[in-house]
Amino acid sequence: MAITKTWEVNTLQRELADGYVNKVIYRVKGTDGTYETRATGEVDLPKPDTLIAYKDLTADTVIGWVKAKLDADEAGTVAKIEAAIDTNITLQKTPTHGTGTPWG
C-alpha cells in the first residue's frame, strides 16, 4: 500500500504588533494504513515585504512557506524528510533489527 504523507502546522509564533509569523513548528505524518510515523521540526521565517493578515492565514499557505524555506536553506530537504518517512514505515513493516534476550 502507498504511504500517505500529511504536512501539518503544529503552532505558529508571531509578533503581536503586526501578526508577522516568524516561526513555524510543523510535523509530517506518514501512514500506509497500518503503520505510522511522524517527523517534526521548526523553521524561522524572514519577514516578507507584504504581510498576510494573521486571521487570513491558512494551513496550506503556511505549509507552503515551510516547504519553500526548508528547500531554500538546503535544496531537497522536503524530499529527504518524505524519504525518511518512507524508510521508517518500511522498517516497521520489515524490521532489520530486534531487541530482547533469547531466554524468558
GROMACS elastic network, one bead per residue, 0.5 to 0.9 nm:
[ bonds ]
;  ai    aj funct       b0    kb
    1    32     6  0.58848   500
    1    33     6  0.76962   500
    2    31     6  0.83540   500
    2    32     6  0.57843   500
    2    33     6  0.86024   500
    3    30     6  0.63302   500
    3    31     6  0.53518   500
    3    33     6  0.78474   500
    3    85     6  0.85383   500
    3    86     6  0.68109   500
    3    89     6  0.79248   500
    4    29     6  0.79803   500
    4    30     6  0.54880   500
    4    31     6  0.53991   500
    4    32     6  0.61886   500
    4    33     6  0.83838   500
    5    28     6  0.65571   500
    5    29     6  0.55372   500
    5    31     6  0.67505   500
    5    32     6  0.89948   500
    5    82     6  0.72263   500
    5    85     6  0.78323   500
    5    86     6  0.88438   500
    6    27     6  0.82597   500
    6    28     6  0.55146   500
    6    29     6  0.51386   500
    6    30     6  0.64476   500
    6    31     6  0.87967   500
    7    26     6  0.72785   500
    7    27     6  0.60024   500
    7    29     6  0.65472   500
    7    30     6  0.89569   500
    7    63     6  0.69032   500
    8    25     6  0.88782   500
    8    26     6  0.56813   500
    8    27     6  0.53576   500
    8    28     6  0.61720   500
    8    29     6  0.79009   500
    8    59     6  0.72818   500
    8    60     6  0.87328   500
    8    63     6  0.70104   500
    9    12     6  0.75791   500
    9    24     6  0.70663   500
    9    25     6  0.62662   500
    9    27     6  0.64831   500
    9    28     6  0.88464   500
    9    59     6  0.64964   500
    9    62     6  0.74016   500
    9    63     6  0.68153   500
   10    24     6  0.75966   500
   10    25     6  0.53793   500
   10    27     6  0.65451   500
   10    40     6  0.88481   500
   11    23     6  0.84998   500
   11    24     6  0.60983   500
   11    25     6  0.53239   500
   11    26     6  0.70744   500
   12    21     6  0.65118   500
   12    22     6  0.77775   500
   12    23     6  0.59070   500
   12    25     6  0.63959   500
   12    26     6  0.88530   500
   13    20     6  0.84579   500
   13    21     6  0.57126   500
   13    22     6  0.59477   500
   13    23     6  0.50276   500
   13    24     6  0.63933   500
   13    25     6  0.83398   500
   14    17     6  0.88239   500
   14    18     6  0.83659   500
   14    19     6  0.56601   500
   14    20     6  0.52590   500
   14    22     6  0.55747   500
   14    23     6  0.70213   500
   14    54     6  0.86284   500
   15    18     6  0.60691   500
   15    19     6  0.51943   500
   15    20     6  0.52792   500
   15    21     6  0.65618   500
   15    22     6  0.73955   500
   16    19     6  0.52828   500
   16    20     6  0.75782   500
   17    20     6  0.80790   500
   18    51     6  0.83267   500
   18    53     6  0.81186   500
   18    54     6  0.83395   500
   19    51     6  0.79525   500
   19    52     6  0.82266   500
   19    53     6  0.65336   500
   19    54     6  0.52502   500
   19    55     6  0.86061   500
   20    47     6  0.68824   500
   20    48     6  0.84762   500
   20    51     6  0.66907   500
   20    52     6  0.80814   500
   20    53     6  0.81685   500
   20    54     6  0.73229   500
   21    24     6  0.74646   500
   21    44     6  0.87330   500
   21    45     6  0.71235   500
   21    46     6  0.87263   500
   21    47     6  0.78679   500
   21    51     6  0.89660   500
   21    54     6  0.78296   500
   22    43     6  0.83214   500
   22    44     6  0.55915   500
   22    46     6  0.66054   500
   22    47     6  0.70117   500
   23    42     6  0.69132   500
   23    43     6  0.56272   500
   23    45     6  0.57374   500
   23    46     6  0.89369   500
   24    41     6  0.83841   500
   24    42     6  0.54377   500
   24    43     6  0.54287   500
   24    44     6  0.66094   500
   24    45     6  0.76716   500
   24    62     6  0.79524   500
   24    63     6  0.88834   500
   24    66     6  0.72752   500
   25    40     6  0.74015   500
   25    41     6  0.57888   500
   25    43     6  0.66645   500
   25    44     6  0.89905   500
   25    66     6  0.89684   500
   26    39     6  0.84139   500
   26    40     6  0.56487   500
   26    41     6  0.54886   500
   26    42     6  0.58818   500
   26    43     6  0.81995   500
   26    63     6  0.80877   500
   26    66     6  0.79791   500
   27    38     6  0.66734   500
   27    39     6  0.54422   500
   27    41     6  0.63303   500
   27    42     6  0.85177   500
   28    37     6  0.83358   500
   28    38     6  0.54738   500
   28    39     6  0.51074   500
   28    40     6  0.62941   500
   28    41     6  0.87704   500
   28    81     6  0.82406   500
   28    82     6  0.80481   500
   28    85     6  0.81796   500
   29    36     6  0.71910   500
   29    37     6  0.59024   500
   29    39     6  0.66328   500
   29    40     6  0.87705   500
   29    85     6  0.78176   500
   30    35     6  0.81994   500
   30    36     6  0.55272   500
   30    37     6  0.52765   500
   30    38     6  0.61507   500
   30    39     6  0.85132   500
   30    82     6  0.82771   500
   30    85     6  0.59460   500
   30    86     6  0.74812   500
   30    88     6  0.89345   500
   30    89     6  0.75860   500
   31    34     6  0.68234   500
   31    35     6  0.55181   500
   31    37     6  0.65702   500
   31    38     6  0.88602   500
   31    85     6  0.85682   500
   31    86     6  0.87583   500
   31    89     6  0.71949   500
   32    35     6  0.57140   500
   32    36     6  0.68670   500
   32    89     6  0.75111   500
   33    36     6  0.75667   500
   34    93     6  0.88831   500
   35    89     6  0.61427   500
   35    90     6  0.87966   500
   35    92     6  0.68496   500
   35    93     6  0.72900   500
   36    85     6  0.88281   500
   36    88     6  0.85292   500
   36    89     6  0.65114   500
   36    92     6  0.85420   500
   37    85     6  0.66060   500
   37    86     6  0.89500   500
   37    88     6  0.68172   500
   37    89     6  0.66387   500
   38    85     6  0.71227   500
   39    81     6  0.75785   500
   39    82     6  0.89919   500
   39    84     6  0.85933   500
   39    85     6  0.73825   500
   42    66     6  0.83102   500
   43    66     6  0.66086   500
   43    69     6  0.72524   500
   43    70     6  0.73752   500
   44    66     6  0.87806   500
   44    69     6  0.82657   500
   45    48     6  0.85498   500
   45    65     6  0.79778   500
   45    66     6  0.81558   500
   45    69     6  0.72809   500
   47    50     6  0.84024   500
   47    51     6  0.79666   500
   48    51     6  0.61781   500
   51    54     6  0.83643   500
   52    55     6  0.83122   500
   52    56     6  0.65935   500
   52    57     6  0.67048   500
   53    56     6  0.52487   500
   53    57     6  0.67313   500
   54    57     6  0.54668   500
   55    58     6  0.85222   500
   57    60     6  0.84077   500
   57    61     6  0.65284   500
   57    62     6  0.71487   500
   58    61     6  0.52304   500
   58    62     6  0.64129   500
   58    63     6  0.86270   500
   59    62     6  0.51937   500
   59    63     6  0.59822   500
   59    64     6  0.84317   500
   60    63     6  0.51384   500
   60    64     6  0.60808   500
   60    65     6  0.87055   500
   61    64     6  0.51138   500
   61    65     6  0.64562   500
   61    66     6  0.88569   500
   62    66     6  0.62588   500
   62    67     6  0.87252   500
   63    67     6  0.61616   500
   63    68     6  0.84589   500
   64    67     6  0.52841   500
   64    68     6  0.60753   500
   64    69     6  0.85190   500
   65    68     6  0.51286   500
   65    69     6  0.60084   500
   65    70     6  0.85020   500
   66    69     6  0.51942   500
   66    70     6  0.60763   500
   66    71     6  0.86271   500
   67    70     6  0.51323   500
   67    71     6  0.61976   500
   67    72     6  0.84262   500
   67    77     6  0.82614   500
   67    78     6  0.62175   500
   68    71     6  0.53206   500
   68    72     6  0.59356   500
   68    73     6  0.85889   500
   68    78     6  0.86362   500
   69    73     6  0.60760   500
   69    74     6  0.85456   500
   70    73     6  0.53293   500
   70    74     6  0.63418   500
   70    75     6  0.75225   500
   70    76     6  0.81697   500
   70    77     6  0.58439   500
   70    78     6  0.65547   500
   71    76     6  0.56384   500
   71    77     6  0.52968   500
   71    78     6  0.63440   500
   71    79     6  0.88306   500
   72    75     6  0.59329   500
   72    76     6  0.87760   500
   72    77     6  0.86715   500
   73    77     6  0.81814   500
   74    77     6  0.58699   500
   75    78     6  0.80960   500
   75    79     6  0.88687   500
   76    79     6  0.52318   500
   76    80     6  0.61562   500
   76    81     6  0.87493   500
   77    81     6  0.61826   500
   77    82     6  0.86185   500
   78    81     6  0.51857   500
   78    82     6  0.62717   500
   78    83     6  0.85638   500
   79    82     6  0.51191   500
   79    83     6  0.59907   500
   79    84     6  0.85580   500
   80    84     6  0.61215   500
   80    85     6  0.86543   500
   81    84     6  0.51368   500
   81    85     6  0.64190   500
   81    86     6  0.88597   500
   82    85     6  0.50367   500
   82    86     6  0.64085   500
   82    87     6  0.87387   500
   83    87     6  0.61783   500
   83    88     6  0.86263   500
   84    88     6  0.60923   500
   84    89     6  0.86266   500
   85    88     6  0.51850   500
   85    89     6  0.63075   500
   85    90     6  0.86328   500
   86    89     6  0.52925   500
   86    90     6  0.61685   500
   86    91     6  0.86635   500
   87    90     6  0.50609   500
   87    91     6  0.61457   500
   87    92     6  0.86355   500
   88    91     6  0.51121   500
   88    92     6  0.62539   500
   88    93     6  0.87278   500
   89    92     6  0.50663   500
   89    93     6  0.62987   500
   89    94     6  0.86409   500
   90    93     6  0.50889   500
   90    94     6  0.60165   500
   90    95     6  0.77659   500
   91    94     6  0.50466   500
   91    96     6  0.68951   500
   92    95     6  0.55807   500
   92    96     6  0.89812   500
   95    98     6  0.73832   500
  100   103     6  0.86747   500
  101   104     6  0.73192   500
